[in-house]
């Protein structure tokens, strides 16, 4: 389930980028871009709130920050619970 949610996050970001290129209808493009910006803004807030869990990532801190910006709680919540994340 976690992988499906992560794929959905990536799909939203990818479709928003495709929308910038003009490959999608304007109505859909503007909604996707808004959703992507709101998702990213929420993940930035999560970064500030869950930084102690984010530091538990076994790799580089910058990698964990990047994964949090992409996936939010899907990345840091397993770290907080003590499990591994991929």
PDB file of N, CA, C and O in Angstrom, chain B, residues numbered from 101:
ATOM      1  N   UNK B 101       0.819  -1.196   0.000  1.00  0.00           N
ATOM      2  CA  UNK B 101       0.000   0.000   0.000  1.00  0.00           C
ATOM      3  C   UNK B 101       0.860   1.256   0.000  1.00  0.00           C
ATOM      4  O   UNK B 101       0.556   2.242  -0.671  1.00  0.00           O
ATOM      5  N   UNK B 102       1.950   1.193   0.775  1.00  0.00           N
ATOM      6  CA  UNK B 102       2.856   2.334   0.849  1.00  0.00           C
ATOM      7  C   UNK B 102       3.435   2.658  -0.530  1.00  0.00           C
ATOM      8  O   UNK B 102       3.563   3.827  -0.892  1.00  0.00           O
ATOM      9  N   UNK B 103       3.782   1.630  -1.292  1.00  0.00           N
ATOM     10  CA  UNK B 103       4.343   1.848  -2.621  1.00  0.00           C
ATOM     11  C   UNK B 103       3.327   2.459  -3.578  1.00  0.00           C
ATOM     12  O   UNK B 103       3.690   3.264  -4.435  1.00  0.00           O
ATOM     13  N   UNK B 104       2.066   2.085  -3.441  1.00  0.00           N
ATOM     14  CA  UNK B 104       1.015   2.660  -4.290  1.00  0.00           C
ATOM     15  C   UNK B 104       0.851   4.149  -3.984  1.00  0.00           C
ATOM     16  O   UNK B 104       0.695   4.959  -4.897  1.00  0.00           O
ATOM     17  N   UNK B 105       0.887   4.506  -2.703  1.00  0.00           N
ATOM     18  CA  UNK B 105       0.767   5.911  -2.329  1.00  0.00           C
ATOM     19  C   UNK B 105       1.980   6.716  -2.787  1.00  0.00           C
ATOM     20  O   UNK B 105       1.843   7.861  -3.218  1.00  0.00           O
ATOM     21  N   UNK B 106       3.158   6.122  -2.696  1.00  0.00           N
ATOM     22  CA  UNK B 106       4.366   6.809  -3.179  1.00  0.00           C
ATOM     23  C   UNK B 106       4.299   7.008  -4.691  1.00  0.00           C
ATOM     24  O   UNK B 106       4.667   8.068  -5.197  1.00  0.00           O
ATOM     25  N   UNK B 107       3.832   5.998  -5.407  1.00  0.00           N
ATOM     26  CA  UNK B 107       3.677   6.126  -6.862  1.00  0.00           C
ATOM     27  C   UNK B 107       2.662   7.214  -7.200  1.00  0.00           C
ATOM     28  O   UNK B 107       2.828   7.931  -8.188  1.00  0.00           O
ATOM     29  N   UNK B 108       1.627   7.342  -6.399  1.00  0.00           N
ATOM     30  CA  UNK B 108       0.633   8.395  -6.626  1.00  0.00           C
ATOM     31  C   UNK B 108       1.241   9.779  -6.441  1.00  0.00           C
ATOM     32  O   UNK B 108       0.960  10.692  -7.218  1.00  0.00           O
ATOM     33  N   UNK B 109       2.068   9.936  -5.422  1.00  0.00           N
ATOM     34  CA  UNK B 109       2.762  11.223  -5.221  1.00  0.00           C
ATOM     35  C   UNK B 109       3.619  11.555  -6.436  1.00  0.00           C
ATOM     36  O   UNK B 109       3.577  12.672  -6.952  1.00  0.00           O
ATOM     37  N   UNK B 110       4.394  10.575  -6.885  1.00  0.00           N
ATOM     38  CA  UNK B 110       5.254  10.804  -8.046  1.00  0.00           C
ATOM     39  C   UNK B 110       4.429  11.114  -9.297  1.00  0.00           C
ATOM     40  O   UNK B 110       4.824  11.951 -10.108  1.00  0.00           O
ATOM     41  N   UNK B 111       3.299  10.451  -9.453  1.00  0.00           N
ATOM     42  CA  UNK B 111       2.437  10.685 -10.613  1.00  0.00           C
ATOM     43  C   UNK B 111       1.886  12.104 -10.603  1.00  0.00           C
ATOM     44  O   UNK B 111       1.810  12.745 -11.652  1.00  0.00           O
ATOM     45  N   UNK B 112       1.507  12.596  -9.447  1.00  0.00           N
ATOM     46  CA  UNK B 112       1.002  13.973  -9.354  1.00  0.00           C
ATOM     47  C   UNK B 112       2.081  14.958  -9.755  1.00  0.00           C
ATOM     48  O   UNK B 112       1.830  15.882 -10.529  1.00  0.00           O
ATOM     49  N   UNK B 113       3.293  14.764  -9.226  1.00  0.00           N
ATOM     50  CA  UNK B 113       4.391  15.663  -9.585  1.00  0.00           C
ATOM     51  C   UNK B 113       4.708  15.584 -11.077  1.00  0.00           C
ATOM     52  O   UNK B 113       4.909  16.613 -11.723  1.00  0.00           O
ATOM     53  N   UNK B 114       4.753  14.381 -11.623  1.00  0.00           N
ATOM     54  CA  UNK B 114       5.070  14.191 -13.035  1.00  0.00           C
ATOM     55  C   UNK B 114       3.999  14.816 -13.927  1.00  0.00           C
ATOM     56  O   UNK B 114       4.323  15.493 -14.903  1.00  0.00           O
ATOM     57  N   UNK B 115       2.739  14.595 -13.599  1.00  0.00           N
ATOM     58  CA  UNK B 115       1.663  15.181 -14.401  1.00  0.00           C
ATOM     59  C   UNK B 115       1.667  16.709 -14.320  1.00  0.00           C
ATOM     60  O   UNK B 115       1.351  17.383 -15.301  1.00  0.00           O
ATOM     61  N   UNK B 116       2.019  17.251 -13.170  1.00  0.00           N
ATOM     62  CA  UNK B 116       2.114  18.708 -13.045  1.00  0.00           C
ATOM     63  C   UNK B 116       3.230  19.258 -13.933  1.00  0.00           C
ATOM     64  O   UNK B 116       3.088  20.328 -14.525  1.00  0.00           O
ATOM     65  N   UNK B 117       4.333  18.529 -14.023  1.00  0.00           N
ATOM     66  CA  UNK B 117       5.430  18.957 -14.899  1.00  0.00           C
ATOM     67  C   UNK B 117       5.015  18.851 -16.360  1.00  0.00           C
ATOM     68  O   UNK B 117       5.315  19.738 -17.160  1.00  0.00           O
ATOM     69  N   UNK B 118       4.331  17.777 -16.707  1.00  0.00           N
ATOM     70  CA  UNK B 118       3.831  17.606 -18.072  1.00  0.00           C
ATOM     71  C   UNK B 118       2.837  18.713 -18.406  1.00  0.00           C
ATOM     72  O   UNK B 118       2.793  19.191 -19.540  1.00  0.00           O
ATOM     73  N   UNK B 119       2.046  19.119 -17.427  1.00  0.00           N
ATOM     74  CA  UNK B 119       1.063  20.179 -17.641  1.00  0.00           C
ATOM     75  C   UNK B 119       1.736  21.509 -17.959  1.00  0.00           C
ATOM     76  O   UNK B 119       1.198  22.306 -18.727  1.00  0.00           O
ATOM     77  N   UNK B 120       2.897  21.751 -17.381  1.00  0.00           N
ATOM     78  CA  UNK B 120       3.637  22.982 -17.670  1.00  0.00           C
ATOM     79  C   UNK B 120       4.020  23.028 -19.141  1.00  0.00           C
ATOM     80  O   UNK B 120       4.032  24.098 -19.749  1.00  0.00           O
ATOM     81  N   UNK B 121       4.330  21.877 -19.710  1.00  0.00           N
ATOM     82  CA  UNK B 121       4.710  21.804 -21.125  1.00  0.00           C
ATOM     83  C   UNK B 121       3.509  22.006 -22.048  1.00  0.00           C
ATOM     84  O   UNK B 121       3.674  22.133 -23.262  1.00  0.00           O
ATOM     85  N   UNK B 122       2.311  22.037 -21.485  1.00  0.00           N
ATOM     86  CA  UNK B 122       1.122  22.271 -22.293  1.00  0.00           C
ATOM     87  C   UNK B 122       0.537  21.025 -22.916  1.00  0.00           C
ATOM     88  O   UNK B 122      -0.251  21.113 -23.857  1.00  0.00           O
ATOM     89  N   UNK B 123       0.910  19.867 -22.406  1.00  0.00           N
ATOM     90  CA  UNK B 123       0.435  18.615 -22.994  1.00  0.00           C
ATOM     91  C   UNK B 123      -0.926  18.175 -22.450  1.00  0.00           C
ATOM     92  O   UNK B 123      -1.491  17.187 -22.919  1.00  0.00           O
ATOM     93  N   UNK B 124      -1.448  18.896 -21.474  1.00  0.00           N
ATOM     94  CA  UNK B 124      -2.747  18.562 -20.886  1.00  0.00           C
ATOM     95  C   UNK B 124      -3.711  19.736 -21.063  1.00  0.00           C
ATOM     96  O   UNK B 124      -3.276  20.880 -21.189  1.00  0.00           O
ATOM     97  N   UNK B 125      -4.998  19.462 -21.073  1.00  0.00           N
ATOM     98  CA  UNK B 125      -5.976  20.560 -21.160  1.00  0.00           C
ATOM     99  C   UNK B 125      -5.812  21.529 -19.988  1.00  0.00           C
ATOM    100  O   UNK B 125      -5.428  21.136 -18.887  1.00  0.00           O
ATOM    101  N   UNK B 126      -6.111  22.800 -20.247  1.00  0.00           N
ATOM    102  CA  UNK B 126      -5.847  23.849 -19.264  1.00  0.00           C
ATOM    103  C   UNK B 126      -6.551  23.594 -17.929  1.00  0.00           C
ATOM    104  O   UNK B 126      -5.942  23.787 -16.877  1.00  0.00           O
ATOM    105  N   UNK B 127      -7.795  23.173 -17.943  1.00  0.00           N
ATOM    106  CA  UNK B 127      -8.536  22.940 -16.707  1.00  0.00           C
ATOM    107  C   UNK B 127      -7.894  21.878 -15.837  1.00  0.00           C
ATOM    108  O   UNK B 127      -7.764  22.047 -14.625  1.00  0.00           O
ATOM    109  N   UNK B 128      -7.499  20.790 -16.459  1.00  0.00           N
ATOM    110  CA  UNK B 128      -6.845  19.701 -15.732  1.00  0.00           C
ATOM    111  C   UNK B 128      -5.449  20.132 -15.285  1.00  0.00           C
ATOM    112  O   UNK B 128      -5.020  19.814 -14.176  1.00  0.00           O
ATOM    113  N   UNK B 129      -4.754  20.849 -16.144  1.00  0.00           N
ATOM    114  CA  UNK B 129      -3.383  21.262 -15.851  1.00  0.00           C
ATOM    115  C   UNK B 129      -3.335  22.163 -14.622  1.00  0.00           C
ATOM    116  O   UNK B 129      -2.495  21.972 -13.743  1.00  0.00           O
ATOM    117  N   UNK B 130      -4.226  23.137 -14.560  1.00  0.00           N
ATOM    118  CA  UNK B 130      -4.184  24.062 -13.434  1.00  0.00           C
ATOM    119  C   UNK B 130      -4.533  23.359 -12.121  1.00  0.00           C
ATOM    120  O   UNK B 130      -3.963  23.680 -11.077  1.00  0.00           O
ATOM    121  N   UNK B 131      -5.456  22.410 -12.166  1.00  0.00           N
ATOM    122  CA  UNK B 131      -5.803  21.660 -10.956  1.00  0.00           C
ATOM    123  C   UNK B 131      -4.626  20.796 -10.510  1.00  0.00           C
ATOM    124  O   UNK B 131      -4.298  20.758  -9.324  1.00  0.00           O
ATOM    125  N   UNK B 132      -3.992  20.107 -11.449  1.00  0.00           N
ATOM    126  CA  UNK B 132      -2.839  19.268 -11.110  1.00  0.00           C
ATOM    127  C   UNK B 132      -1.693  20.088 -10.541  1.00  0.00           C
ATOM    128  O   UNK B 132      -1.033  19.669  -9.590  1.00  0.00           O
ATOM    129  N   UNK B 133      -1.459  21.250 -11.123  1.00  0.00           N
ATOM    130  CA  UNK B 133      -0.385  22.096 -10.619  1.00  0.00           C
ATOM    131  C   UNK B 133      -0.690  22.596  -9.216  1.00  0.00           C
ATOM    132  O   UNK B 133       0.206  22.663  -8.375  1.00  0.00           O
ATOM    133  N   UNK B 134      -1.942  22.947  -8.953  1.00  0.00           N
ATOM    134  CA  UNK B 134      -2.332  23.388  -7.623  1.00  0.00           C
ATOM    135  C   UNK B 134      -2.175  22.257  -6.614  1.00  0.00           C
ATOM    136  O   UNK B 134      -1.666  22.471  -5.514  1.00  0.00           O
ATOM    137  N   UNK B 135      -2.605  21.065  -6.980  1.00  0.00           N
ATOM    138  CA  UNK B 135      -2.478  19.912  -6.088  1.00  0.00           C
ATOM    139  C   UNK B 135      -1.006  19.628  -5.800  1.00  0.00           C
ATOM    140  O   UNK B 135      -0.643  19.344  -4.658  1.00  0.00           O
ATOM    141  N   UNK B 136      -0.160  19.700  -6.820  1.00  0.00           N
ATOM    142  CA  UNK B 136       1.270  19.444  -6.633  1.00  0.00           C
ATOM    143  C   UNK B 136       1.909  20.488  -5.718  1.00  0.00           C
ATOM    144  O   UNK B 136       2.731  20.145  -4.869  1.00  0.00           O
ATOM    145  N   UNK B 137       1.544  21.738  -5.881  1.00  0.00           N
ATOM    146  CA  UNK B 137       2.095  22.796  -5.030  1.00  0.00           C
ATOM    147  C   UNK B 137       1.621  22.614  -3.585  1.00  0.00           C
ATOM    148  O   UNK B 137       2.411  22.760  -2.652  1.00  0.00           O
ATOM    149  N   UNK B 138       0.348  22.300  -3.399  1.00  0.00           N
ATOM    150  CA  UNK B 138      -0.172  22.080  -2.048  1.00  0.00           C
ATOM    151  C   UNK B 138       0.467  20.857  -1.399  1.00  0.00           C
ATOM    152  O   UNK B 138       0.770  20.871  -0.206  1.00  0.00           O
ATOM    153  N   UNK B 139       0.668  19.813  -2.174  1.00  0.00           N
ATOM    154  CA  UNK B 139       1.325  18.610  -1.669  1.00  0.00           C
ATOM    155  C   UNK B 139       2.756  18.919  -1.243  1.00  0.00           C
ATOM    156  O   UNK B 139       3.193  18.499  -0.171  1.00  0.00           O
ATOM    157  N   UNK B 140       3.473  19.640  -2.068  1.00  0.00           N
ATOM    158  CA  UNK B 140       4.844  20.010  -1.734  1.00  0.00           C
ATOM    159  C   UNK B 140       4.889  20.916  -0.509  1.00  0.00           C
ATOM    160  O   UNK B 140       5.755  20.748   0.349  1.00  0.00           O
ATOM    161  N   UNK B 141       3.972  21.869  -0.415  1.00  0.00           N
ATOM    162  CA  UNK B 141       3.928  22.762   0.750  1.00  0.00           C
ATOM    163  C   UNK B 141       3.641  21.967   2.027  1.00  0.00           C
ATOM    164  O   UNK B 141       4.240  22.226   3.071  1.00  0.00           O
ATOM    165  N   UNK B 142       2.739  21.016   1.941  1.00  0.00           N
ATOM    166  CA  UNK B 142       2.463  20.167   3.102  1.00  0.00           C
ATOM    167  C   UNK B 142       3.673  19.352   3.511  1.00  0.00           C
ATOM    168  O   UNK B 142       3.918  19.153   4.701  1.00  0.00           O
ATOM    169  N   UNK B 143       4.422  18.883   2.543  1.00  0.00           N
ATOM    170  CA  UNK B 143       5.615  18.093   2.841  1.00  0.00           C
ATOM    171  C   UNK B 143       6.714  18.960   3.443  1.00  0.00           C
ATOM    172  O   UNK B 143       7.499  18.483   4.262  1.00  0.00           O
ATOM    173  N   UNK B 144       6.778  20.218   3.050  1.00  0.00           N
ATOM    174  CA  UNK B 144       7.738  21.137   3.671  1.00  0.00           C
ATOM    175  C   UNK B 144       7.380  21.326   5.147  1.00  0.00           C
ATOM    176  O   UNK B 144       8.264  21.333   6.004  1.00  0.00           O
ATOM    177  N   UNK B 145       6.097  21.480   5.443  1.00  0.00           N
ATOM    178  CA  UNK B 145       5.671  21.595   6.837  1.00  0.00           C
ATOM    179  C   UNK B 145       5.983  20.319   7.618  1.00  0.00           C
ATOM    180  O   UNK B 145       6.403  20.380   8.774  1.00  0.00           O
ATOM    181  N   UNK B 146       5.780  19.173   6.988  1.00  0.00           N
ATOM    182  CA  UNK B 146       6.115  17.900   7.630  1.00  0.00           C
ATOM    183  C   UNK B 146       7.604  17.822   7.927  1.00  0.00           C
ATOM    184  O   UNK B 146       8.010  17.285   8.957  1.00  0.00           O
ATOM    185  N   UNK B 147       8.405  18.353   7.036  1.00  0.00           N
ATOM    186  CA  UNK B 147       9.855  18.354   7.235  1.00  0.00           C
ATOM    187  C   UNK B 147      10.210  19.077   8.523  1.00  0.00           C
ATOM    188  O   UNK B 147      11.071  18.623   9.278  1.00  0.00           O
ATOM    189  N   UNK B 148       9.553  20.194   8.775  1.00  0.00           N
ATOM    190  CA  UNK B 148       9.826  20.962   9.981  1.00  0.00           C
ATOM    191  C   UNK B 148       9.309  20.253  11.233  1.00  0.00           C
ATOM    192  O   UNK B 148       9.960  20.280  12.278  1.00  0.00           O
ATOM    193  N   UNK B 149       8.159  19.630  11.129  1.00  0.00           N
ATOM    194  CA  UNK B 149       7.532  18.988  12.285  1.00  0.00           C
ATOM    195  C   UNK B 149       8.212  17.667  12.648  1.00  0.00           C
ATOM    196  O   UNK B 149       8.372  17.358  13.829  1.00  0.00           O
ATOM    197  N   UNK B 150       8.606  16.901  11.660  1.00  0.00           N
ATOM    198  CA  UNK B 150       9.106  15.541  11.903  1.00  0.00           C
ATOM    199  C   UNK B 150      10.619  15.420  11.706  1.00  0.00           C
ATOM    200  O   UNK B 150      11.115  14.342  11.380  1.00  0.00           O
ATOM    201  N   UNK B 151      11.340  16.495  11.897  1.00  0.00           N
ATOM    202  CA  UNK B 151      12.770  16.467  11.612  1.00  0.00           C
ATOM    203  C   UNK B 151      13.514  15.444  12.475  1.00  0.00           C
ATOM    204  O   UNK B 151      14.487  14.845  12.017  1.00  0.00           O
ATOM    205  N   UNK B 152      13.073  15.242  13.707  1.00  0.00           N
ATOM    206  CA  UNK B 152      13.758  14.264  14.563  1.00  0.00           C
ATOM    207  C   UNK B 152      13.648  12.847  13.990  1.00  0.00           C
ATOM    208  O   UNK B 152      14.595  12.067  14.085  1.00  0.00           O
ATOM    209  N   UNK B 153      12.510  12.516  13.402  1.00  0.00           N
ATOM    210  CA  UNK B 153      12.355  11.198  12.771  1.00  0.00           C
ATOM    211  C   UNK B 153      13.121  11.138  11.462  1.00  0.00           C
ATOM    212  O   UNK B 153      13.675  10.095  11.113  1.00  0.00           O
ATOM    213  N   UNK B 154      13.158  12.239  10.738  1.00  0.00           N
ATOM    214  CA  UNK B 154      13.848  12.286   9.446  1.00  0.00           C
ATOM    215  C   UNK B 154      15.341  12.053   9.617  1.00  0.00           C
ATOM    216  O   UNK B 154      15.981  11.473   8.741  1.00  0.00           O
ATOM    217  N   UNK B 155      15.902  12.499  10.737  1.00  0.00           N
ATOM    218  CA  UNK B 155      17.330  12.306  10.997  1.00  0.00           C
ATOM    219  C   UNK B 155      17.686  10.850  11.252  1.00  0.00           C
ATOM    220  O   UNK B 155      18.866  10.499  11.219  1.00  0.00           O
ATOM    221  N   UNK B 156      16.712  10.000  11.504  1.00  0.00           N
ATOM    222  CA  UNK B 156      16.969   8.578  11.771  1.00  0.00           C
ATOM    223  C   UNK B 156      17.253   7.770  10.510  1.00  0.00           C
ATOM    224  O   UNK B 156      17.636   6.603  10.600  1.00  0.00           O
ATOM    225  N   UNK B 157      17.073   8.362   9.355  1.00  0.00           N
ATOM    226  CA  UNK B 157      17.321   7.656   8.095  1.00  0.00           C
ATOM    227  C   UNK B 157      18.769   7.180   8.063  1.00  0.00           C
ATOM    228  O   UNK B 157      19.670   7.952   8.391  1.00  0.00           O
ATOM    229  N   UNK B 158      19.020   5.919   7.673  1.00  0.00           N
ATOM    230  CA  UNK B 158      20.384   5.398   7.718  1.00  0.00           C
ATOM    231  C   UNK B 158      21.326   6.012   6.681  1.00  0.00           C
ATOM    232  O   UNK B 158      22.543   5.878   6.806  1.00  0.00           O
ATOM    233  N   UNK B 159      20.796   6.670   5.679  1.00  0.00           N
ATOM    234  CA  UNK B 159      21.646   7.282   4.656  1.00  0.00           C
ATOM    235  C   UNK B 159      21.954   8.732   4.996  1.00  0.00           C
ATOM    236  O   UNK B 159      21.895   9.149   6.153  1.00  0.00           O
ATOM    237  N   UNK B 160      22.283   9.481   3.961  1.00  0.00           N
ATOM    238  CA  UNK B 160      22.590  10.895   4.133  1.00  0.00           C
ATOM    239  C   UNK B 160      21.344  11.674   4.524  1.00  0.00           C
ATOM    240  O   UNK B 160      20.235  11.338   4.109  1.00  0.00           O
ATOM    241  N   UNK B 161      21.534  12.719   5.327  1.00  0.00           N
ATOM    242  CA  UNK B 161      20.415  13.557   5.754  1.00  0.00           C
ATOM    243  C   UNK B 161      19.751  14.231   4.559  1.00  0.00           C
ATOM    244  O   UNK B 161      18.527  14.350   4.527  1.00  0.00           O
ATOM    245  N   UNK B 162      20.530  14.671   3.583  1.00  0.00           N
ATOM    246  CA  UNK B 162      19.958  15.344   2.405  1.00  0.00           C
ATOM    247  C   UNK B 162      19.063  14.382   1.622  1.00  0.00           C
ATOM    248  O   UNK B 162      18.061  14.803   1.044  1.00  0.00           O
ATOM    249  N   UNK B 163      19.416  13.104   1.599  1.00  0.00           N
ATOM    250  CA  UNK B 163      18.562  12.109   0.939  1.00  0.00           C
ATOM    251  C   UNK B 163      17.230  11.978   1.668  1.00  0.00           C
ATOM    252  O   UNK B 163      16.173  11.903   1.042  1.00  0.00           O
ATOM    253  N   UNK B 164      17.290  11.951   2.988  1.00  0.00           N
ATOM    254  CA  UNK B 164      16.072  11.834   3.779  1.00  0.00           C
ATOM    255  C   UNK B 164      15.192  13.076   3.620  1.00  0.00           C
ATOM    256  O   UNK B 164      13.966  12.968   3.578  1.00  0.00           O
ATOM    257  N   UNK B 165      15.809  14.239   3.533  1.00  0.00           N
ATOM    258  CA  UNK B 165      15.058  15.476   3.302  1.00  0.00           C
ATOM    259  C   UNK B 165      14.379  15.427   1.943  1.00  0.00           C
ATOM    260  O   UNK B 165      13.204  15.774   1.821  1.00  0.00           O
ATOM    261  N   UNK B 166      15.111  15.000   0.923  1.00  0.00           N
ATOM    262  CA  UNK B 166      14.531  14.886  -0.420  1.00  0.00           C
ATOM    263  C   UNK B 166      13.375  13.894  -0.473  1.00  0.00           C
ATOM    264  O   UNK B 166      12.356  14.156  -1.113  1.00  0.00           O
ATOM    265  N   UNK B 167      13.532  12.767   0.192  1.00  0.00           N
ATOM    266  CA  UNK B 167      12.464  11.773   0.223  1.00  0.00           C
ATOM    267  C   UNK B 167      11.245  12.295   0.973  1.00  0.00           C
ATOM    268  O   UNK B 167      10.110  11.988   0.611  1.00  0.00           O
ATOM    269  N   UNK B 168      11.482  13.083   2.016  1.00  0.00           N
ATOM    270  CA  UNK B 168      10.366  13.675   2.749  1.00  0.00           C
ATOM    271  C   UNK B 168       9.643  14.701   1.891  1.00  0.00           C
ATOM    272  O   UNK B 168       8.416  14.783   1.929  1.00  0.00           O
ATOM    273  N   UNK B 169      10.387  15.483   1.120  1.00  0.00           N
ATOM    274  CA  UNK B 169       9.745  16.458   0.236  1.00  0.00           C
ATOM    275  C   UNK B 169       8.930  15.770  -0.854  1.00  0.00           C
ATOM    276  O   UNK B 169       7.913  16.304  -1.296  1.00  0.00           O
ATOM    277  N   UNK B 170       9.360  14.615  -1.279  1.00  0.00           N
ATOM    278  CA  UNK B 170       8.612  13.868  -2.296  1.00  0.00           C
ATOM    279  C   UNK B 170       7.424  13.110  -1.712  1.00  0.00           C
ATOM    280  O   UNK B 170       6.328  13.140  -2.272  1.00  0.00           O
ATOM    281  N   UNK B 171       7.640  12.434  -0.591  1.00  0.00           N
ATOM    282  CA  UNK B 171       6.652  11.487  -0.091  1.00  0.00           C
ATOM    283  C   UNK B 171       6.026  11.846   1.251  1.00  0.00           C
ATOM    284  O   UNK B 171       5.024  11.242   1.636  1.00  0.00           O
ATOM    285  N   UNK B 172       6.582  12.801   1.963  1.00  0.00           N
ATOM    286  CA  UNK B 172       6.011  13.218   3.244  1.00  0.00           C
ATOM    287  C   UNK B 172       6.023  12.100   4.270  1.00  0.00           C
ATOM    288  O   UNK B 172       7.029  11.416   4.457  1.00  0.00           O
ATOM    289  N   UNK B 173       4.871  11.925   4.941  1.00  0.00           N
ATOM    290  CA  UNK B 173       4.799  10.948   6.029  1.00  0.00           C
ATOM    291  C   UNK B 173       5.035   9.518   5.562  1.00  0.00           C
ATOM    292  O   UNK B 173       5.345   8.647   6.375  1.00  0.00           O
ATOM    293  N   UNK B 174       4.894   9.266   4.276  1.00  0.00           N
ATOM    294  CA  UNK B 174       5.171   7.918   3.770  1.00  0.00           C
ATOM    295  C   UNK B 174       6.642   7.555   3.942  1.00  0.00           C
ATOM    296  O   UNK B 174       6.995   6.377   3.989  1.00  0.00           O
ATOM    297  N   UNK B 175       7.495   8.568   4.037  1.00  0.00           N
ATOM    298  CA  UNK B 175       8.917   8.331   4.263  1.00  0.00           C
ATOM    299  C   UNK B 175       9.258   8.347   5.750  1.00  0.00           C
ATOM    300  O   UNK B 175       9.910   7.426   6.243  1.00  0.00           O
ATOM    301  N   UNK B 176       8.827   9.379   6.467  1.00  0.00           N
ATOM    302  CA  UNK B 176       9.318   9.533   7.841  1.00  0.00           C
ATOM    303  C   UNK B 176       8.537   8.763   8.887  1.00  0.00           C
ATOM    304  O   UNK B 176       9.077   8.488   9.958  1.00  0.00           O
ATOM    305  N   UNK B 177       7.302   8.407   8.627  1.00  0.00           N
ATOM    306  CA  UNK B 177       6.538   7.680   9.641  1.00  0.00           C
ATOM    307  C   UNK B 177       7.143   6.306   9.948  1.00  0.00           C
ATOM    308  O   UNK B 177       7.227   5.945  11.122  1.00  0.00           O
ATOM    309  N   UNK B 178       7.565   5.528   8.955  1.00  0.00           N
ATOM    310  CA  UNK B 178       8.247   4.262   9.287  1.00  0.00           C
ATOM    311  C   UNK B 178       9.554   4.488  10.068  1.00  0.00           C
ATOM    312  O   UNK B 178       9.946   3.649  10.879  1.00  0.00           O
ATOM    313  N   UNK B 179      10.220   5.619   9.822  1.00  0.00           N
ATOM    314  CA  UNK B 179      11.432   5.917  10.587  1.00  0.00           C
ATOM    315  C   UNK B 179      11.094   6.176  12.040  1.00  0.00           C
ATOM    316  O   UNK B 179      11.815   5.744  12.939  1.00  0.00           O
ATOM    317  N   UNK B 180      10.004   6.877  12.269  1.00  0.00           N
ATOM    318  CA  UNK B 180       9.575   7.179  13.632  1.00  0.00           C
ATOM    319  C   UNK B 180       9.197   5.890  14.362  1.00  0.00           C
ATOM    320  O   UNK B 180       9.460   5.746  15.556  1.00  0.00           O
ATOM    321  N   UNK B 181       8.584   4.963  13.645  1.00  0.00           N
ATOM    322  CA  UNK B 181       8.161   3.696  14.254  1.00  0.00           C
ATOM    323  C   UNK B 181       9.316   2.720  14.411  1.00  0.00           C
ATOM    324  O   UNK B 181       9.164   1.666  15.030  1.00  0.00           O
ATOM    325  N   UNK B 182      10.468   3.068  13.851  1.00  0.00           N
ATOM    326  CA  UNK B 182      11.639   2.214  13.992  1.00  0.00           C
ATOM    327  C   UNK B 182      11.875   1.244  12.865  1.00  0.00           C
ATOM    328  O   UNK B 182      12.804   0.440  12.929  1.00  0.00           O
ATOM    329  N   UNK B 183      11.053   1.300  11.830  1.00  0.00           N
ATOM    330  CA  UNK B 183      11.222   0.407  10.685  1.00  0.00           C
ATOM    331  C   UNK B 183      12.065   1.039   9.605  1.00  0.00           C
ATOM    332  O   UNK B 183      12.402   2.221   9.676  1.00  0.00           O
ATOM    333  N   UNK B 184      12.399   0.266   8.626  1.00  0.00           N
ATOM    334  CA  UNK B 184      13.174   0.750   7.490  1.00  0.00           C
ATOM    335  C   UNK B 184      12.222   1.340   6.446  1.00  0.00           C
ATOM    336  O   UNK B 184      11.048   0.976   6.382  1.00  0.00           O
ATOM    337  N   UNK B 185      12.742   2.245   5.641  1.00  0.00           N
ATOM    338  CA  UNK B 185      11.973   2.850   4.561  1.00  0.00           C
ATOM    339  C   UNK B 185      12.733   2.666   3.267  1.00  0.00           C
ATOM    340  O   UNK B 185      13.962   2.597   3.251  1.00  0.00           O
ATOM    341  N   UNK B 186      11.978   2.586   2.178  1.00  0.00           N
ATOM    342  CA  UNK B 186      12.616   2.440   0.872  1.00  0.00           C
ATOM    343  C   UNK B 186      12.011   3.408  -0.099  1.00  0.00           C
ATOM    344  O   UNK B 186      12.411   3.446  -1.263  1.00  0.00           O
TER     345      UNK B 186
END
